Amino acid sequence: MFASAATPESASPSPVRSAAVVNAEIRALWARAGSALSSAEQERYQRLLVEWAAAVRADVVEAA
């Protein structure tokens, strides 16, 4: 059985946190890490970037 193709709307849930909140968490992560992220921190950073981008897109769509 084949899974149906994901649409952009179904690929990621709507963000719960605002872009500003996620951005603050990204900044805190970098402040704690200094100039280099560990592999676990890099994974966290990537997840935060995805969440931040979704929040920004949601803000743009809502403004339109």
Beta strands, then each sheet from edge to edge (+ up, - down):
end
